[in-house]
Amino acid sequence: MGQPPLAEKEKTKRWVDGGLLGGRSALEFGPEVHGGTLIEQVGGSLRSFDPMGRLCCFVTSYSQEEFWIDPNRSISKAYERTDQAILSHGSDLGRGGSTAVTAILLNGQKLWVANVGDSRAVLSRGGQAIQMSTDHEPNTERGSIEHRGGFVSNMPGDVPRVNGQLAVSRAFGDKSLKSHLRSDPDMQETIIDNNIDTLILASDGLWKVLTNQEAVDIARKIKDPLKAAKQLTAEALKRDSKDDISCVVVRFRG
């Protein structure tokens, strides 16, 4: 008997609010949006889009069998291939890069979250915010950056940056800084039990102005995930967020 599907969608509601992604609805592309690049998990593969919503690359998918045997390795390989594909399309995408956060629900029970950079995943467990991702900041990964020949500077703007340029220590793309950056994800897993009701995936434009708990409190008050995602984006703009704002709200129950 084969393994069950990677994602159970029947009882899970989600909404993607495209925020400031080129004026187009991210719902056209799929469940996960972050920074200037959208990463979509579709049937065991990752597809990448540039900020205008154009498909820029397609990463070779892993098999379901491979994923069930070793999810960590499969996700790491998918991230590595995505980074390589984005770098190979540098002439089309320019010199920039992207952070990423992905969430994969296995058999409707086990949630795997992976990320690079400062796009973040936050769960609500009984109303308490639980961060499921790691913010990759230059100060916390200074050793890795320096080992790769780079440096961390707090100029400009008194913000720690790789070589005085990039405010994250891991990212896809960013070809000019790639030798000093990592693109391997940190991963966490958890069981979706009856206490978990909501998952928020969002870019740093949201998290720079909202705490994890504030975001959870807002999302939980709104049953419709569409309206919840839009409200989170609107609240970030109200608080004068200056960065790209992209948001996914997933409701497991309620």
N, C-alpha and C positions, 0 to 999 in steps of 0.2 A: 504494500500500500504506500503510495507516494506521500511526501510531506504536504501539509496544508499550504495554502497560498501565503506569500510574504505579507500581504496587507489585507486586513479585514476592514471593509469600508461600510458594510451595511448599517452598523449601529454607531458609527462615528461621524459626526458632522464637522466640517471644517470650512473656513473661509479665508481667502487670501485677499488682503487689501494692498493694492499696488502702490499706494502712497505716492512717492515722487519718482516712480520708474518710467520716465519718458511719457507720462500721460496716458499709458495704456493699462488696462486691467490685467493684473498678473494672473487672474483666474483663467485667462486664455492658455496659460502655460502649465499650471499645476500647483502642487501644494506647498512649495517652499520658496521663499523670496528673501534675499538678503543683499545689503549693500548695493553696489551697482550691477551685480550679476545675479541672475536667478539660477539656482541649481535645482533640478527637478528629478526626483527619484521615481522612475517609471519602470515597473516590472523588472527590477534588478539592474537597472542601468542609470547612469547620470547623464543628463543633457544640460548644456550650459548656454545661456543667452546673454547677449550684451545689453547695456542699459536701454537700448531702443527696442528690445524684444526680438532681435534677430537671432536665429539659431546660428551659433558660431562653431560649435563642435559637438561631436557625439562620442562618448566614451564607451569602449567595448564593455558589454555587460558581463557580469559574473553569473554563473548558473545558480539556480535555487539550491541545488545539491551542495555546491561549494559554500554558499552562504550558511546553510544549516550546519555544515561541518565546522566552519570556523568564521563566524560573523566578523570578529575583529580584523582578521586578515583580509576578508572580502571588502570591508569598508575602507580599510587602509589602501588597498589596491585601487579601489574606485577613486579615491581622492588623488592618489598619485597620477593615475591616468588622466583625470580631469585637469590637473595642473599642467601636465605635459601637453595636453590638447590645447589648452588656452595659450600656453607659451608658443605653440606652433602656429597659432593664428594671430601672433603679435602684430603683423602688418595690417590686419583688419581691425583689431581691438585697440591698438595704440599701446602706450607704455604702462598703463595702469594695471590694477589687479582687483581682487575681490576677497572678502571674507566669505565664510559659508557655514551654515548649520543645517543638518539633515536629521530627520526623525523617521525611523522605520518601525512599524508595529507588526510584530510577528504573531500570527495566529490569534489576533485580538487580545493578547495577554502580555507579551514582553515587548517593552519599548527600548529601542537602541537609539541613542543620540550621539552624534559626532559633530565636531566643529573645528574650524581654523579661524583665528582672528577673534574679533569681539562681537560677532553676531551671537545671539544667546538664546538658549531654550530654558523656559521656566515652567514647572508644573505647579498645579494647585492640589495639595493633599489636604482635604478637609478645610480649605481656605488658607492654609499656610503655604507661602511661596517656597519652592525648592528649586534651586538652580541646577540644571542638568548639563551644563556646558562649562568650559573653562575660558576665561578671558585671557587671550595671549597678548601680553603687553611687554614692550621692550625692557622695562625695569625688572620684571619677574623672570625674563629669559635672557638676561644680559650675558651670562656665561656662554650660552649657545651662540649668541650673535658674535661675541668676541672670538670664540673658538673658530668661527667661520670667516674671520678676518674683518668683521664689521665693528662698529662702535655705537654706543648709545649717547645721544646728546639731548639735553632739555631745551635746546633752541631749535627752531623759533617757538615762541608762545608758551614757554615753560611747560611743554608737554614732552615726555620722553619719546624719542623717535630713533628709528634705525638709521644711522648715518645722517641724522638731522632731517630725515625726510618722512619716513613712514611710522605711524603711531601704533602699529601692531607688529608682532614678532613672527606671525605665521600668516600666510596668505597664498591664494592662487595668483599666478601671473607675476606682475611687477618684475619684469625681466631684468631691469637695470640693477635691482637689489637682490636678485634670486640667490646669488652665491652666499648671501648673509641671512637668508630667510629659510624657514621650514614650512612645509605644506602638509605634513602628516597631522592627522586629527587626534585630538583627545576624545575618548569615548566613555560613555556611561550607559548603564542599563538598569532597568527597574521593571517590576511587575505592576501592571495596571490593575489595581484592586478597586474595591468599591469606594474607597476614600478619595481616589483620584478622579477629578471631574474635568479639568481643563489643562490644556497645554498651549503655551504662547511661544512662537518662534519669531524673532524680530532682529532687525539690524540695530546698530548702535545709535542711530538717530532717535530711537525710542528710549533706549536704556540710559542715554546721557542725561535725560530729563525726568525719567520715571524710575523709582526703585522697583525691584522685583515684586515687593508686596503691594505697592500701589497699582502695578499693572494687573496683578491677580485680582485685587479688589474690584477694579473697574470691569474686567472681563467677566467675573462671576456674577455681577449684577445684571448682565445682559444675556438672556438665554440664547438668542440668535447669534451664532458665531460671526455672521456677516456684520451685524451691527456692532458686535464687540470689537472686531478688528478695526472698523471704521472709527469707533469711539476712541480707541487707543491711539490711532494715528492723529485724530483731531486734537486729543489732549496733548500729545507731544508738540504739535504745531502751536497750540495755545501757549505752551510753556517756552516757545521761541527756540525749538530745536533747529539747528542750522545744518544738520547732516541729513543724508538720505534716510527716509523712513519707510521701511517695508515690514509688514506684519502678517503673521499667520495665527489664527485662533482655531484650536481643535477642541470640540466638546465631546467628552467620552460618555457623559451622562448629565441629566439635569435639564 
